[in-house]
């Protein structure tokens, strides 16, 4: 089983963004640290905002 069980057209741009990011960061020896720092300094995204209709 892979990460995705199916790919929908609705989320295709997000899948491509993730694959681009993974490819561009594949040789970063500090990837975990960089990711954690970005998460620590980002704003909170509440569930109701995440799931609201577009």
NUDOKOL-554898 format. One record per residue: residue in one letter; x, y, z of N, C-alpha, C in turn. Coordinates in Angstrom, 1 decimal. Layout:
# residues N
<pt keba="a" n_xx="X" n_yy="Y" n_zz="Z" ca_xx="X" ca_yy="Y" ca_zz="Z" c_xx="X" c_yy="Y" c_zz="Z"/>
...
//
This chain:
# residues 54
<pt keba="x" n_xx="0.8" n_yy="-1.2" n_zz="0.0" ca_xx="0.0" ca_yy="0.0" ca_zz="0.0" c_xx="0.9" c_yy="1.2" c_zz="0.0"/>
<pt keba="x" n_xx="0.5" n_yy="2.2" n_zz="-0.8" ca_xx="1.2" ca_yy="3.4" ca_zz="-0.9" c_xx="0.6" c_yy="4.5" c_zz="0.1"/>
<pt keba="x" n_xx="1.1" n_yy="5.7" n_zz="0.0" ca_xx="0.5" ca_yy="6.8" ca_zz="0.8" c_xx="-0.9" c_yy="7.1" c_zz="0.4"/>
<pt keba="x" n_xx="-1.2" n_yy="7.1" n_zz="-0.9" ca_xx="-2.6" ca_yy="7.4" ca_zz="-1.3" c_xx="-3.2" c_yy="6.1" c_zz="-1.9"/>
<pt keba="x" n_xx="-4.5" n_yy="6.0" n_zz="-1.5" ca_xx="-5.2" ca_yy="4.8" ca_zz="-2.0" c_xx="-5.9" c_yy="5.2" c_zz="-3.3"/>
<pt keba="x" n_xx="-6.1" n_yy="6.4" n_zz="-3.6" ca_xx="-6.6" ca_yy="6.9" ca_zz="-4.9" c_xx="-6.3" c_yy="8.4" c_zz="-5.0"/>
<pt keba="x" n_xx="-6.3" n_yy="8.9" n_zz="-6.2" ca_xx="-6.0" ca_yy="10.3" ca_zz="-6.4" c_xx="-7.2" c_yy="10.9" c_zz="-7.0"/>
<pt keba="x" n_xx="-7.7" n_yy="12.0" n_zz="-6.4" ca_xx="-8.9" ca_yy="12.7" ca_zz="-7.0" c_xx="-8.4" c_yy="14.0" c_zz="-7.7"/>
<pt keba="x" n_xx="-9.2" n_yy="14.4" n_zz="-8.7" ca_xx="-8.8" ca_yy="15.7" ca_zz="-9.4" c_xx="-8.9" c_yy="16.9" c_zz="-8.5"/>
<pt keba="x" n_xx="-9.8" n_yy="16.8" n_zz="-7.5" ca_xx="-10.0" ca_yy="17.9" ca_zz="-6.5" c_xx="-8.7" c_yy="18.2" c_zz="-5.8"/>
<pt keba="x" n_xx="-7.9" n_yy="17.2" n_zz="-5.5" ca_xx="-6.7" ca_yy="17.4" ca_zz="-4.7" c_xx="-5.4" c_yy="17.2" c_zz="-5.5"/>
<pt keba="x" n_xx="-5.5" n_yy="17.1" n_zz="-6.8" ca_xx="-4.3" ca_yy="16.8" ca_zz="-7.6" c_xx="-3.2" c_yy="17.9" c_zz="-7.4"/>
<pt keba="x" n_xx="-3.6" n_yy="19.1" n_zz="-7.3" ca_xx="-2.6" ca_yy="20.2" ca_zz="-7.2" c_xx="-1.8" c_yy="20.0" c_zz="-5.9"/>
<pt keba="x" n_xx="-2.5" n_yy="19.6" n_zz="-4.8" ca_xx="-1.8" ca_yy="19.3" ca_zz="-3.5" c_xx="-0.9" c_yy="18.1" c_zz="-3.6"/>
<pt keba="x" n_xx="-1.3" n_yy="17.1" n_zz="-4.3" ca_xx="-0.4" ca_yy="15.9" ca_zz="-4.5" c_xx="0.8" c_yy="16.3" c_zz="-5.2"/>
<pt keba="x" n_xx="0.7" n_yy="17.1" n_zz="-6.3" ca_xx="1.8" ca_yy="17.5" ca_zz="-7.1" c_xx="2.7" c_yy="18.4" c_zz="-6.3"/>
<pt keba="x" n_xx="2.2" n_yy="19.3" n_zz="-5.5" ca_xx="3.0" ca_yy="20.2" ca_zz="-4.6" c_xx="3.8" c_yy="19.4" c_zz="-3.6"/>
<pt keba="x" n_xx="3.2" n_yy="18.3" n_zz="-3.1" ca_xx="3.9" ca_yy="17.5" ca_zz="-2.1" c_xx="5.1" c_yy="16.8" c_zz="-2.8"/>
<pt keba="x" n_xx="4.8" n_yy="16.2" n_zz="-4.0" ca_xx="5.8" ca_yy="15.4" ca_zz="-4.7" c_xx="7.0" c_yy="16.4" c_zz="-5.1"/>
<pt keba="x" n_xx="6.6" n_yy="17.6" n_zz="-5.5" ca_xx="7.7" ca_yy="18.6" ca_zz="-5.9" c_xx="8.5" c_yy="18.9" c_zz="-4.7"/>
<pt keba="x" n_xx="7.9" n_yy="19.1" n_zz="-3.5" ca_xx="8.6" ca_yy="19.5" ca_zz="-2.3" c_xx="9.5" c_yy="18.3" c_zz="-1.9"/>
<pt keba="x" n_xx="9.0" n_yy="17.1" n_zz="-1.9" ca_xx="9.8" ca_yy="15.9" ca_zz="-1.6" c_xx="11.0" c_yy="15.8" c_zz="-2.5"/>
<pt keba="x" n_xx="10.8" n_yy="16.0" n_zz="-3.8" ca_xx="11.9" ca_yy="15.9" ca_zz="-4.7" c_xx="13.0" c_yy="16.9" c_zz="-4.5"/>
<pt keba="x" n_xx="12.5" n_yy="18.2" n_zz="-4.2" ca_xx="13.5" ca_yy="19.3" ca_zz="-4.0" c_xx="14.2" c_yy="19.2" c_zz="-2.7"/>
<pt keba="x" n_xx="13.7" n_yy="18.4" n_zz="-1.8" ca_xx="14.3" ca_yy="18.3" ca_zz="-0.4" c_xx="15.0" c_yy="16.9" c_zz="-0.2"/>
<pt keba="x" n_xx="15.1" n_yy="16.1" n_zz="-1.2" ca_xx="15.5" ca_yy="14.8" ca_zz="-1.1" c_xx="17.0" c_yy="14.6" c_zz="-0.5"/>
<pt keba="x" n_xx="17.8" n_yy="15.6" n_zz="-0.7" ca_xx="19.2" ca_yy="15.6" ca_zz="-0.3" c_xx="19.5" c_yy="16.5" c_zz="0.9"/>
<pt keba="x" n_xx="18.5" n_yy="17.0" n_zz="1.5" ca_xx="18.6" ca_yy="17.9" ca_zz="2.7" c_xx="18.9" c_yy="17.1" c_zz="3.9"/>
<pt keba="x" n_xx="20.2" n_yy="17.2" n_zz="4.5" ca_xx="20.5" ca_yy="16.4" ca_zz="5.6" c_xx="19.8" c_yy="17.0" c_zz="6.9"/>
<pt keba="x" n_xx="19.3" n_yy="18.2" n_zz="6.8" ca_xx="18.6" ca_yy="18.8" ca_zz="8.0" c_xx="17.1" c_yy="18.9" c_zz="7.8"/>
<pt keba="x" n_xx="16.6" n_yy="18.0" n_zz="7.0" ca_xx="15.1" ca_yy="18.0" ca_zz="6.7" c_xx="14.2" c_yy="18.0" c_zz="7.9"/>
<pt keba="x" n_xx="14.5" n_yy="17.1" n_zz="8.8" ca_xx="13.7" ca_yy="17.0" ca_zz="10.0" c_xx="13.7" c_yy="18.3" c_zz="10.8"/>
<pt keba="x" n_xx="14.9" n_yy="18.8" n_zz="11.0" ca_xx="15.0" ca_yy="20.1" ca_zz="11.8" c_xx="14.3" c_yy="21.2" c_zz="11.1"/>
<pt keba="x" n_xx="14.5" n_yy="21.3" n_zz="9.8" ca_xx="13.9" ca_yy="22.4" ca_zz="9.0" c_xx="12.4" c_yy="22.3" c_zz="9.1"/>
<pt keba="x" n_xx="11.9" n_yy="21.1" n_zz="9.0" ca_xx="10.4" ca_yy="20.9" ca_zz="9.0" c_xx="9.9" c_yy="21.3" c_zz="10.4"/>
<pt keba="x" n_xx="10.5" n_yy="20.8" n_zz="11.4" ca_xx="10.1" ca_yy="21.1" ca_zz="12.8" c_xx="10.1" c_yy="22.6" c_zz="13.1"/>
<pt keba="x" n_xx="11.1" n_yy="23.3" n_zz="12.6" ca_xx="11.2" ca_yy="24.8" ca_zz="12.8" c_xx="10.0" c_yy="25.5" c_zz="12.1"/>
<pt keba="x" n_xx="9.8" n_yy="25.0" n_zz="10.9" ca_xx="8.7" ca_yy="25.6" ca_zz="10.1" c_xx="7.3" c_yy="25.4" c_zz="10.8"/>
<pt keba="x" n_xx="7.1" n_yy="24.2" n_zz="11.4" ca_xx="5.9" ca_yy="23.9" ca_zz="12.1" c_xx="5.8" c_yy="24.7" c_zz="13.4"/>
<pt keba="x" n_xx="6.8" n_yy="24.9" n_zz="14.1" ca_xx="6.8" ca_yy="25.6" ca_zz="15.3" c_xx="6.5" c_yy="27.1" c_zz="15.1"/>
<pt keba="x" n_xx="7.0" n_yy="27.6" n_zz="14.0" ca_xx="6.7" ca_yy="29.1" ca_zz="13.7" c_xx="5.5" c_yy="29.3" c_zz="12.9"/>
<pt keba="x" n_xx="4.7" n_yy="28.3" n_zz="12.5" ca_xx="3.5" ca_yy="28.5" ca_zz="11.7" c_xx="2.3" c_yy="28.8" c_zz="12.6"/>
<pt keba="x" n_xx="1.3" n_yy="29.4" n_zz="12.0" ca_xx="0.1" ca_yy="29.7" ca_zz="12.8" c_xx="-0.8" c_yy="28.4" c_zz="12.9"/>
<pt keba="x" n_xx="-1.6" n_yy="28.4" n_zz="13.9" ca_xx="-2.5" ca_yy="27.2" ca_zz="14.1" c_xx="-3.6" c_yy="27.2" c_zz="13.0"/>
<pt keba="x" n_xx="-3.9" n_yy="26.1" n_zz="12.6" ca_xx="-5.0" ca_yy="25.9" ca_zz="11.6" c_xx="-6.1" c_yy="25.1" c_zz="12.3"/>
<pt keba="x" n_xx="-7.2" n_yy="25.8" n_zz="12.7" ca_xx="-8.3" ca_yy="25.1" ca_zz="13.4" c_xx="-9.0" c_yy="24.1" c_zz="12.5"/>
<pt keba="x" n_xx="-9.5" n_yy="23.0" n_zz="13.0" ca_xx="-10.2" ca_yy="22.0" ca_zz="12.3" c_xx="-11.4" c_yy="22.6" c_zz="11.5"/>
<pt keba="x" n_xx="-12.2" n_yy="23.5" n_zz="12.1" ca_xx="-13.3" ca_yy="24.1" ca_zz="11.5" c_xx="-12.9" c_yy="24.9" c_zz="10.3"/>
<pt keba="x" n_xx="-11.8" n_yy="25.5" n_zz="10.3" ca_xx="-11.3" ca_yy="26.3" ca_zz="9.1" c_xx="-10.8" c_yy="25.3" c_zz="8.0"/>
<pt keba="x" n_xx="-10.2" n_yy="24.2" n_zz="8.5" ca_xx="-9.7" ca_yy="23.2" ca_zz="7.5" c_xx="-10.8" c_yy="22.6" c_zz="6.7"/>
<pt keba="x" n_xx="-11.9" n_yy="22.3" n_zz="7.4" ca_xx="-13.0" ca_yy="21.6" ca_zz="6.8" c_xx="-14.2" c_yy="22.4" c_zz="6.3"/>
<pt keba="x" n_xx="-14.1" n_yy="23.7" n_zz="6.4" ca_xx="-15.2" ca_yy="24.6" ca_zz="5.9" c_xx="-15.3" c_yy="24.4" c_zz="4.4"/>
<pt keba="x" n_xx="-16.5" n_yy="24.6" n_zz="3.9" ca_xx="-16.8" ca_yy="24.5" ca_zz="2.4" c_xx="-16.1" c_yy="25.7" c_zz="1.7"/>
<pt keba="x" n_xx="-15.6" n_yy="25.4" n_zz="0.6" ca_xx="-14.9" ca_yy="26.5" ca_zz="-0.2" c_xx="-15.9" c_yy="27.4" c_zz="-0.9"/>
//
